[in-house]
Amino acid sequence: MNDTICAISTSQGVGAIAIIRVSGEDSIEITNKIFKGKDLTKVDTHTINYGHIVDNLGNTIDEVLVSIMRAPRTFTAEDTVEINTHGGIAATNKVLELLLNNGCRLAEPGEFTKRAFLNGRIDLLEAEAVMDMINAKTNVQREMAVNQISGKVSNLINELRDDMVQIISNINVNIDYPE
């Protein structure tokens, strides 16, 4: 998990906006190589920065907004960048190509969530809930996923486990010292 990954986070196709997410130790530096605007290595965390994505010849690819989020206060608990581009297929794919050519690796499906889990940011139930949220087709499914993502289900299970440990401890004490 020492490499830096990237992927298009929005649905493929034509739309007003597309988001490309980059996560890993070098995410800010790699994005900064193709960004013309503020020096992203020097901006504050959790900021949005206006500029342009340019290729290695200095040709403008797209006008973008770049969100910088520094570890550990991110979904993956790693440095994360989100590039908001115009939603055209050509522009989005070109930005992704530039990231790949500058040191990123294409993320596998679910790899951002996997990193969040492996970095201790979310537990297994919360990781599964992310997919439940993506696949939710009704408000009831959405509400259940929100409760699971927020940790309510995990907290309930932890409380029940603590209660059971206390009960088992009391039983063991009463067996060992029946008086």
C-alpha positions as CSV (number, residue, x, y, z in Angstrom):
1,M,0.0,0.0,0.0
2,N,3.0,2.3,-0.5
3,D,1.9,3.1,-4.0
4,T,-0.4,5.9,-5.1
5,I,-3.6,5.0,-6.8
6,C,-6.1,6.9,-8.9
7,A,-9.5,6.2,-10.5
8,I,-12.5,8.0,-12.0
9,S,-14.9,8.1,-9.1
10,T,-18.0,9.2,-11.0
11,S,-20.0,7.3,-13.6
12,Q,-18.4,7.0,-17.0
13,G,-20.2,8.9,-19.7
14,V,-21.0,12.5,-20.5
15,G,-22.0,14.7,-17.6
16,A,-21.3,18.2,-16.3
17,I,-18.6,17.1,-13.9
18,A,-16.3,14.1,-13.4
19,I,-14.2,13.4,-10.3
20,I,-10.9,11.7,-10.4
21,R,-9.6,10.5,-7.0
22,V,-6.0,10.1,-6.1
23,S,-4.8,8.5,-2.8
24,G,-1.5,7.6,-1.4
25,E,1.8,9.0,-0.1
26,D,2.6,10.8,-3.4
27,S,-0.9,11.9,-4.4
28,I,-0.3,15.6,-3.9
29,E,3.1,15.7,-5.5
30,I,1.9,13.7,-8.6
31,T,-1.1,15.9,-9.0
32,N,1.0,19.0,-8.6
33,K,3.1,17.9,-11.6
34,I,0.1,18.3,-13.9
35,F,-1.6,21.2,-12.2
36,K,-1.1,24.8,-13.2
37,G,-2.3,27.1,-10.4
38,K,-1.2,27.2,-6.7
39,D,1.6,25.0,-5.6
40,L,-0.5,22.1,-4.2
41,T,2.3,21.0,-1.9
42,K,1.9,24.2,0.0
43,V,-1.8,24.7,0.3
44,D,-3.8,24.0,3.5
45,T,-5.6,20.7,3.9
46,H,-9.2,20.4,3.0
47,T,-9.1,23.2,0.5
48,I,-10.4,23.5,-3.1
49,N,-8.0,25.1,-5.6
50,Y,-8.7,26.5,-9.0
51,G,-6.4,25.9,-12.0
52,H,-5.8,23.9,-15.1
53,I,-4.5,20.4,-15.8
54,V,-1.6,20.6,-18.4
55,D,0.3,17.9,-20.2
56,N,4.1,17.7,-20.3
57,L,4.2,20.1,-23.2
58,G,2.2,22.7,-21.3
59,N,-1.0,22.2,-23.3
60,T,-4.1,22.9,-21.3
61,I,-6.2,19.8,-20.9
62,D,-9.0,21.2,-18.8
63,E,-10.0,23.8,-16.3
64,V,-10.4,22.1,-12.9
65,L,-11.0,22.4,-9.2
66,V,-8.6,20.3,-7.1
67,S,-9.5,19.3,-3.5
68,I,-6.5,18.6,-1.2
69,M,-7.0,16.5,1.9
70,R,-4.0,15.5,4.0
71,A,-3.8,12.3,6.1
72,P,-5.1,11.2,8.4
73,R,-8.4,13.1,8.1
74,T,-9.5,11.4,4.8
75,F,-11.6,8.5,3.8
76,T,-8.5,6.3,3.2
77,A,-6.5,7.9,6.0
78,E,-3.9,8.7,3.3
79,D,-3.2,12.0,1.5
80,T,-6.0,12.3,-1.0
81,V,-6.7,14.5,-4.0
82,E,-9.9,14.9,-5.9
83,I,-9.8,16.5,-9.3
84,N,-13.1,17.9,-10.5
85,T,-13.0,18.1,-14.3
86,H,-15.6,18.8,-16.9
87,G,-17.5,15.6,-17.5
88,G,-16.5,14.8,-21.0
89,I,-15.1,11.4,-21.7
90,A,-12.0,12.8,-23.5
91,A,-11.0,15.3,-20.8
92,T,-11.6,12.9,-18.0
93,N,-9.6,10.1,-19.6
94,K,-6.7,12.4,-20.5
95,V,-6.4,13.6,-16.9
96,L,-6.4,10.0,-15.7
97,E,-3.8,9.2,-18.4
98,L,-1.6,12.0,-17.1
99,L,-1.8,10.8,-13.6
100,L,-0.9,7.3,-14.6
101,N,2.1,8.6,-16.6
102,N,3.3,10.6,-13.6
103,G,3.5,7.7,-11.1
104,C,0.0,6.7,-10.1
105,R,-1.4,3.2,-10.5
106,L,-5.0,2.5,-11.6
107,A,-7.0,1.6,-8.6
108,E,-8.8,-1.8,-8.5
109,P,-12.6,-1.7,-7.9
110,G,-13.2,-1.0,-4.2
111,E,-9.5,-0.3,-3.5
112,F,-10.2,3.1,-1.9
113,T,-12.5,1.4,0.6
114,K,-10.1,-1.4,1.1
115,R,-7.4,1.1,2.0
116,A,-9.7,2.8,4.5
117,F,-10.3,-0.6,6.1
118,L,-6.7,-1.6,6.1
119,N,-5.7,1.8,7.6
120,G,-8.2,1.4,10.4
121,R,-10.4,4.2,9.2
122,I,-13.5,2.0,9.0
123,D,-14.3,-1.5,10.2
124,L,-15.5,-4.4,8.0
125,L,-19.2,-3.6,8.5
126,E,-18.7,0.0,7.5
127,A,-16.7,-1.1,4.4
128,E,-19.6,-3.4,3.4
129,A,-22.0,-0.5,4.0
130,V,-20.2,1.6,1.4
131,M,-21.2,-0.9,-1.3
132,D,-24.7,-1.1,0.2
133,M,-25.0,2.7,-0.1
134,I,-23.8,2.6,-3.7
135,N,-26.4,-0.1,-4.6
136,A,-29.3,1.3,-2.5
137,K,-32.4,1.7,-4.6
138,T,-34.9,2.7,-1.9
139,N,-34.8,5.1,1.0
140,V,-35.0,2.2,3.5
141,Q,-31.9,0.7,2.0
142,R,-30.2,4.1,2.0
143,E,-31.1,4.7,5.7
144,M,-29.8,1.2,6.7
145,A,-26.5,1.9,4.8
146,V,-26.1,5.3,6.5
147,N,-26.6,3.7,9.9
148,Q,-24.0,1.1,9.1
149,I,-21.5,3.6,7.6
150,S,-21.8,5.9,10.6
151,G,-20.8,3.1,12.9
152,K,-24.1,2.7,14.7
153,V,-24.3,-1.0,13.8
154,S,-20.6,-1.6,14.9
155,N,-21.2,0.4,18.1
156,L,-24.3,-1.8,18.9
157,I,-22.4,-5.0,18.3
158,N,-19.5,-3.7,20.5
159,E,-21.9,-2.8,23.3
160,L,-23.5,-6.3,23.1
161,R,-20.1,-7.9,23.1
162,D,-19.0,-5.9,26.2
163,D,-22.3,-6.9,27.9
164,M,-21.7,-10.6,27.1
165,V,-18.1,-10.4,28.4
166,Q,-19.4,-8.9,31.6
167,I,-22.0,-11.7,32.0
168,I,-19.5,-14.4,31.3
169,S,-17.1,-12.8,33.8
170,N,-19.9,-12.8,36.4
171,I,-20.7,-16.5,35.6
172,N,-17.1,-17.5,36.0
173,V,-16.7,-15.7,39.3
174,N,-19.9,-17.4,40.6
175,I,-18.6,-20.8,39.5
176,D,-15.2,-20.2,41.1
177,Y,-16.6,-18.6,44.3
178,P,-20.1,-20.0,44.8
179,E,-20.6,-18.4,48.2
